[in-house]
Structure formats: C-alpha cells, structure tokens
Amino acid sequence: MRNKSASLPEFRFVILIPGMDTRKLLHEYQDALFAKGFHGALSFPPSAPLAELSSPFNRDELKELAGNIRKLSMSHDGKISSAENGVNDGFGKYSFFGLRLDFPANHLVIEESLSEAARGKIVRVLFPPVLCAALVHPGENPLPKEGPALSFRAAALANLAIRPLPGGTSGEAPAFSFEWKMGEPVWLPAYKKASAEK
C-alpha cells in the first residue's frame, strides 16, 4: 500500500495551528459545513496554510517564523483574529476555504523576515491565510460568506505534507481522500503584555 501511494504527488506546507479551544470551535464549523454538503470539510487538519514549500522548514526556521509572527501580533494585543470567510489556491484541483485571518502584516513582511535559506524553500505565500474549514473545488456549492468569529493568542507552526489518494467518489466529482503527516509543532512565544508603567 505504501508503494502504491508513493507515486502520487505530495504537497508541502508550513501551517499555523491555533490552540485547542480555537481548534474545537473550528471543528464545530467543519462539522456544520459537512452537514451542509461540503464533503471536503473534514479533509484537512484544522490549521491555516501559510506557504507552500519545496522542502520542510527545520526547527530553527520554524522558531524564527514563530517569533516573527508573535512580534507582528503585538500591535493587536498579541491576538490573531478571523474576519469573513475567504478562499486561497490550495493544491491540485483543491482550494482552501475557511476563516480569513486578520494578520497585522502583508505577505512580504512575513517572507522577508526569514533567513535566506528559509526563503529559498518557499514556493508561494498564501496571503491572507485562512483557517481551512474545507477543501473545495470549482463548481462547489455556493460558499458561505460568514463564519464564526475567532480570536486567539496560542498557536503553533508545523510542517505538513499531504498527498491525495486514489479512489473515493466516482464520476466527475473529486475524491476528498488524503493522507498527511504533520511535523513536530513549534509554539509561538508566550504573549507578554508590555507594562504600562515604567
């Protein structure tokens, strides 16, 4: 079985994983979407793909990016919040659909804050990132514009490799069947509110 799937394309991403409480709320949103007929709602881990990579970030590169994201969040009281729903190009015939994150910076700031070696691994930046609630494809049901409002400080980064699997549905509809492997997470540094008094 391993050899059979090894010939299929593999896609690599660095992902932002919100803390447990936020993940629980995102799972509930995924369940609601699945009940409405979005069959790709349970096909991707509850996370926000930040960039597609040619090879995984090493631990130091993940720590560097985690520190930079924490610094960028300081102007928003250390929080990363969701706005309305959004869609990003995903991989193959699939797109990432979910809660658009209100990042306090543009993609150039995130990319340029990394070392040259890390930048060399980036195939493309996904901006603004979305907390993926469902993988969707062209011709999908009309996508809802509104979703739950989320705000969180606790989050981690990890490498993710995902590979579509053959089979599943028949006909023209794509099969929402995948295998993925997630690397060890690196947490964003703890938020420390600046003291108002000197």
Summary of the structure (lengths in Angstrom):
residues: 198
radius of gyration: 17.1
end to end distance: 62.7
largest distance: 67.0
contacts: 589
relative contact order: 0.26
helix: 25%
strand: 33%
